[in-house]
Amino acid sequence: SEPVSIVVLAITNGFKNASMRCYPNPFNNILTINIQSASMLPAKATIYDMQGIPLLETVISNPEESMSTELLLPGAYVLMLTTETDIFYYNLIKIPK
């Protein structure tokens, strides 16, 4: 797929002003996304590499869902969560097994 340009205004160490969290971070092969506010569902979760290339994408339909990240190499990534009204960014680190 084509690389996309992402202009990130801020990356937080969590969704400080949102009712969601992402754990563990650093992660290994499973990343869990917890969205506590049902009004934010469904949400699209996309993991990008540092060049802005989307690597994994899934739709979060339940308050807590896990993403398999086995295909990702150890390194730094950005998770973009898109809801009907907002976009949230989260800095991720994958560690070696």
Disulfide bonds with the S-S distance in Angstrom:
none
